[in-house]
Amino acid sequence: MNHNDYEVTLSLPEDKIYQNMIDGKCFRGGELRIQGVDVAVLREHDEAGKV
């Protein structure tokens, strides 16, 4: 959750796959940008897709 008025960047482990539970999109770790006053709800999976 980004309480700021500006975008923030989070670093996520690159060996994981994440699903954004808000929009359903999956992505590999690395950098995640969250816009000001926005939220991301992530579900973490390993390389095999296991939760």
C-alpha distances in whole Angstrom, upper triangle without the diagonal:
4,6,9,12,12,11,10,11,11,14,15,18,21,23,20,19,16,16,13,13,13,15,17,18,18,18,19,17,17,15,12,11,8,9,9,7,6,4,6,8,11,14,17,20,23,25,27,25,25,22
4,5,8,8,8,7,10,10,14,16,19,21,24,22,21,18,18,15,16,15,17,19,19,20,19,21,18,18,15,12,10,7,7,6,5,5,6,9,11,14,17,19,23,25,27,30,27,27,25
4,7,9,10,10,13,14,17,19,23,25,28,26,25,22,21,18,19,17,20,22,23,24,23,24,22,21,18,16,13,10,10,7,5,7,9,12,14,17,21,23,26,29,31,33,31,31,28
4,5,7,8,12,14,17,20,23,25,28,27,26,23,23,20,21,20,21,24,24,25,24,25,23,21,18,15,13,10,9,5,6,9,11,14,17,19,23,24,28,30,32,35,32,33,30
4,7,9,13,16,19,22,26,27,30,29,28,25,24,21,23,20,22,25,24,26,25,26,24,23,19,17,13,11,8,4,6,9,12,15,19,21,25,27,30,32,34,37,34,35,32
4,7,10,13,17,19,23,24,28,26,26,23,23,20,22,20,21,24,23,24,23,24,22,20,16,14,10,9,6,4,8,10,12,15,18,20,24,25,28,31,32,35,32,33,31
4,7,10,14,16,20,21,24,23,22,20,20,17,20,18,19,21,20,20,19,20,18,16,12,10,7,6,4,5,8,9,11,12,16,17,21,22,25,27,28,31,29,30,28
4,7,10,13,17,18,21,20,20,18,19,16,19,18,19,21,19,20,18,18,16,14,10,8,6,5,7,7,10,10,11,12,15,16,19,20,23,25,26,29,27,28,26
4,7,10,13,14,18,17,17,15,17,15,18,18,19,20,18,17,15,15,12,10,6,6,4,6,9,11,13,12,12,12,15,15,18,18,20,22,23,26,24,25,24
4,6,10,12,15,14,15,13,15,14,17,17,18,19,17,16,14,13,10,8,6,5,6,8,11,13,15,13,12,11,13,12,15,15,17,19,20,23,22,23,21
4,7,9,12,12,13,12,15,15,18,19,20,20,18,16,13,11,8,6,5,6,9,11,15,17,18,17,15,13,15,13,15,14,16,16,18,21,20,21,20
4,6,9,8,10,9,12,13,16,18,18,18,16,13,11,9,5,5,6,7,11,13,16,19,20,18,15,13,13,11,12,10,12,13,14,17,16,17,16
4,6,6,9,10,14,15,18,20,21,19,17,14,12,9,5,6,9,11,14,16,20,22,24,21,19,16,16,13,13,10,11,10,12,15,15,16,15
4,5,8,10,13,15,19,21,21,19,16,13,10,6,4,5,9,11,15,17,21,24,25,23,20,17,17,14,14,11,11,10,10,14,14,15,16
4,7,10,14,16,19,22,22,19,17,13,11,7,7,9,12,14,18,20,24,27,28,25,23,19,18,15,14,10,9,7,7,11,11,13,13
4,6,10,13,15,18,18,16,14,11,9,6,6,9,12,13,17,18,22,25,26,23,20,16,15,11,10,7,6,5,6,9,9,10,10
4,7,10,13,15,15,12,11,7,6,4,6,10,12,12,16,17,21,24,24,21,18,14,13,10,8,6,5,6,7,9,7,9,9
4,7,9,12,12,10,8,5,5,6,7,10,12,10,14,15,18,21,21,18,15,11,10,6,5,5,6,9,10,12,9,11,9
4,6,9,9,6,6,4,6,9,10,13,14,12,14,14,17,20,20,16,13,10,8,5,5,7,8,11,13,14,10,12,10
4,5,6,5,5,6,8,11,12,14,14,11,12,12,14,17,17,13,10,7,6,5,7,9,11,15,16,17,14,15,13
4,6,5,8,9,12,14,15,17,17,14,15,14,16,19,17,14,11,8,5,6,7,10,12,16,18,19,15,15,13
4,6,8,11,13,16,17,19,18,14,15,13,14,16,15,11,9,7,6,8,10,14,16,20,21,22,18,19,17
4,6,9,12,15,16,18,18,14,15,14,15,17,17,13,11,9,9,10,12,15,16,20,21,21,18,19,18
4,7,10,13,15,18,18,15,16,16,18,20,20,16,14,11,10,9,10,12,13,17,18,18,14,16,15
4,7,10,13,15,15,13,14,14,17,20,20,16,14,11,11,10,10,12,13,16,16,17,14,16,15
4,7,10,12,13,12,14,15,18,21,22,18,16,12,12,9,9,10,10,12,12,13,10,13,13
4,6,9,10,10,12,14,17,21,22,18,16,13,13,10,11,10,10,12,11,14,11,14,14
4,7,9,10,13,16,19,22,23,20,18,15,15,12,12,10,10,10,9,12,11,14,14
4,7,8,12,14,17,20,22,19,17,14,14,11,11,9,10,10,11,14,13,15,14
4,7,10,13,16,19,21,19,17,15,16,13,15,13,14,14,14,18,17,19,18
4,7,10,13,16,18,16,15,13,15,13,15,14,16,17,17,21,19,21,20
4,6,10,13,15,12,11,9,12,11,13,13,16,17,18,21,19,21,19
4,6,10,12,10,10,9,13,13,16,17,19,21,22,25,23,24,22
4,7,8,6,7,7,11,12,16,17,20,22,24,26,24,25,23
4,6,6,8,10,13,15,19,21,23,26,27,30,27,28,26
4,5,9,11,15,17,21,23,26,29,30,33,30,31,28
4,7,11,14,17,20,23,26,29,31,33,30,31,28
4,7,10,13,17,19,23,26,28,29,26,27,24
4,7,10,13,16,19,22,25,26,23,24,21
4,6,10,12,16,19,21,23,20,20,17
4,7,10,13,17,19,21,17,17,14
4,6,10,13,16,17,14,14,11
4,7,10,13,14,11,10,8
4,7,10,11,9,8,6
4,7,8,5,5,4
4,5,5,5,7
4,5,7,10
4,6,9
4,7
4
